[in-house]
Amino acid sequence: MIEVISADRCIRCDICERICPAFVFDRDETGLPVIARQDDCQTCFLCEIYCPTDALYVAEQADGPTGITEPDVLERDLFGAYARALGWNRGRAGGTRNDPTRHIRVAQV
Amino acid sequence: MASHRKERPAEEGRLIETDVLVVGGGPAAGWAALSAAEAGARVVLADKGYHGTSGATAPSNTGTWCVPPGEGRAASVEQRFKRTAGLADRRWMLRAADQAYENLQKLVEWGYPFPSEEDGSLYIANLRGPDYMRFLRQRVQKAGVTILDHHPILELLGDDDRVAGAAGLARRNGASFQVLAGAVVLATGGCAFFERILGGTGLTGDGYLFAAEAGASLSGMEFTGKYTLAPHGSSLNKGLPFRWATFYGADGEVLRNARGEPVTNGIGGGERQVAEALLAGPVYARLDLAEPAMQDWLRRGQPNCFQPYERMGINPFTDLFRVDLKYEGTVRGTGGIRIVSSDCGTGIAGLYAAGDAASREYVTGGISGGGAINASWAIASGWWAGHGAARHAHRRQGRDGSRLRPLGTTGLRGTAGPAVDLAAAARTVHDEIAPLDKSYWRTSATLEASGRVLEDLWSRLNEAPTATGIERLQAREVAAVTASARWTVAAAALRTESRGVHRRRDFPGESDAQASRIIVSGLDRVTAVRETLALETAQEG
């Protein structure tokens, strides 16, 4: 579930708050997102790819937090990992034209 | 660089009038909204989450059942029909194939960035969830649809013989709102029974409850014994990479089937053995059957599946990792609101259903799986429901809405009984439905035991004090999941055979006499009947 919001990277837009399907975020008086309802997070990773500055990190465990911290995420280069894999960039969609899934579908039968 | 808040706090008691209200935010909701708008209707789409990220499709990468017109289509339907446990309907399959194909062509016209084949033609049989749903939202906005994000509907509004609106709340502040509509499309998705699967926490069967409260019935609720593999503790119930997996016990020894062969292919023959092994203890996997080219395609084509591995710091092609079978209820199972007309009408005037909210038995029978035909069903049924709702709304123009009353019951109209801990109630329902020994395999004993627990919970929910403010959402979600569990148990108890994704340990074989659908209905008193008998009774009566 969502565990890390980087105050350094965050530009205080309201995108994560608006697009979260589970309505997990609030924002504080400075505009910084706050993980207000962490247990509602559905670990879909979509806030990460919509974030224009790769400021969010969703850990892989869906049932509870892992305790990972911002320095760990930075050290392991995990900010923006899903966006890079998809071909999304700065919150903008991209990369479907290079999706090789058709090869997988042919081979799966 | 603080930007302005674009979502204004909702005012209490906001009233919106429209022709068609679409409830939900996934692909079926998007297509229904586009369809109704194309038919000339004013459309409001009210979503519990955010239309574009909501539901099971947005975080996924889904194939479609993409069958071009021509002579091959009948053969394709025939081939697919063999995998429906005898309960699909070829006419519906054909028209779903046709409508889905037509709408995939619309995506091409609108400029959705499909990948190309080697010969330069577009490959349209796959839709990458985040991109597809974001694209669909943009089309819905362009069509002039009013989108209400984070505005869950709590109940329908109706009078004695029709549905004509709905009431809900704004998650930002709990404010109530109402939409008066000529017709309503329920595209609320399936029910994941509080299992934490990808995109599934909001899938609480809300539409089933709304429809039942309006008098509609459901079908196929016993075909809910559907599970898919995922890395342990993750949300990633995406089976495709497990096609190339070998499975191992806790001791690191490879699991073997009855013939002594290694257990492989977790989305095929290996699934049942993995399920059996999971009853005894932890199971591990390694994607060791994927050649280097396939490894590359999997990583680049299914990047969501690899997020857990990357974040855990393991290489799934070389390292063993622990797996779960995640329960998927009607999200991949087939049950849902029973459709009675070709425009996806529910039999209640003004009320339509689409996508996973509707029963998918007409196209998938008693077997499902993710994506593919389900994705095509969302596209086709959304389109039909949108048109049906728009036509109905047009006919109903000028009708007086003053006699409308709220149709909601459990969770909204309580008594002075003891309060119910809703989080504990959610765990109770989950634990009666999601475990492998409750829904992968069923017996009359487990079904009866679950039935007693669920009846008791339903009574307590009915007697609890009325929820207020934002708490109404959770109260209704728990009510909807509990109701869905009761319908599931009733249908599963009546089907005394194994068919499709309904497996009875006490009735392991398929019975020809039971090759018909099962219809469930009712709230405080649940009834389950076989469709063939229901039809005969109707004809005789």
Interface residues (C-beta under 8 A of the other chain):
Chain A: I11 R12 C13 D14 E17 R18 I19 C20 P21 A22 F23 T30 G31 D40 C41 Q42 T43 C44 F45 L46 I49 Y50 A59 E60 Q61 A62 D63 R76 L78 A81 Y82 A85 L86 W88 A93 G95 T96 R97 N98 D99 P100 T101 R102 H103 I104 R105 A107 Q108
Chain B: M1 A2 S3 R5 K6 E7 G25 K48 G49 Y50 G52 T53 S54 G55 A58 P59 N61 G63 Y112 P113 F114 P115 S116 E117 Y123 A125 N126 R128 P130 D131 R134 F135 D149 H150 R171 R196 L198 G199 G200 T201 G202 P231 G233 S234 S235 L240 R243 I267 A293 M294 D296 W297 L298 R299 R300 G301 Q302 P303 N304 F306 Q307 P308 E310 R311 M312 G313
